[in-house]
Amino acid sequence: MDEKTFTQEEVNVIVKDRLAKEKAKYDKQLADVQADVTRREKLLDAKEKLKEKGICPHCGAINE
């Protein structure tokens, strides 16, 4: 059976490529989570502003 051997440079390239793929995957996940957090913060801010103006944030009824 012929065993394939790799030079150190080939191993470095393989590892570098795999690390880059994993980093890209986690960078996208992080960006998605950050976008979701921003969206939720804006929603909470909007609800607070509605409450301050006497408007029910759930149904839109004006509380006098």
C-alpha positions as CSV (number, residue, x, y, z in Angstrom):
1,M,0.0,0.0,0.0
2,D,1.4,3.4,-1.0
3,E,1.2,5.9,1.8
4,K,0.9,9.6,0.8
5,T,3.3,11.8,2.7
6,F,3.0,15.5,2.9
7,T,5.7,18.1,3.2
8,Q,5.5,20.6,6.0
9,E,4.5,23.3,3.5
10,E,1.6,21.1,2.2
11,V,0.4,20.5,5.8
12,N,0.6,24.2,6.5
13,V,-1.5,25.0,3.5
14,I,-4.1,22.4,4.4
15,V,-4.4,23.6,8.0
16,K,-4.5,27.3,6.9
17,D,-7.3,26.6,4.5
18,R,-9.3,24.6,7.1
19,L,-8.8,27.3,9.7
20,A,-9.9,30.0,7.2
21,K,-13.1,28.1,6.4
22,E,-14.0,27.6,10.1
23,K,-13.3,31.3,10.9
24,A,-15.5,32.4,8.0
25,K,-18.3,30.2,9.3
26,Y,-18.1,31.5,12.8
27,D,-17.7,35.1,11.6
28,K,-21.0,34.7,9.8
29,Q,-22.7,33.3,12.9
30,L,-21.3,36.1,15.0
31,A,-22.6,38.7,12.5
32,D,-26.1,37.0,12.5
33,V,-26.2,37.1,16.3
34,Q,-25.1,40.7,16.5
35,A,-27.7,41.7,13.9
36,D,-30.4,39.9,16.0
37,V,-29.3,41.6,19.2
38,T,-29.4,45.0,17.4
39,R,-32.9,44.2,16.1
40,R,-34.1,43.3,19.6
41,E,-32.6,46.4,21.1
42,K,-34.4,48.6,18.6
43,L,-37.7,46.8,19.3
44,L,-37.3,47.3,23.0
45,D,-36.4,51.0,22.5
46,A,-39.5,51.4,20.3
47,K,-41.7,49.8,22.9
48,E,-40.3,52.0,25.6
49,K,-41.0,55.1,23.5
50,L,-44.6,54.0,22.9
51,K,-45.1,53.5,26.7
52,E,-43.7,56.9,27.4
53,K,-46.2,58.4,25.0
54,G,-49.1,56.5,26.6
55,I,-49.5,54.0,23.7
56,C,-49.9,50.3,24.4
57,P,-46.9,48.7,22.7
58,H,-48.8,45.5,22.1
59,C,-52.1,46.7,20.6
60,G,-51.6,50.4,19.8
61,A,-54.4,51.6,22.1
62,I,-53.9,55.0,23.5
63,N,-53.9,55.1,27.3
64,E,-55.2,58.4,28.7
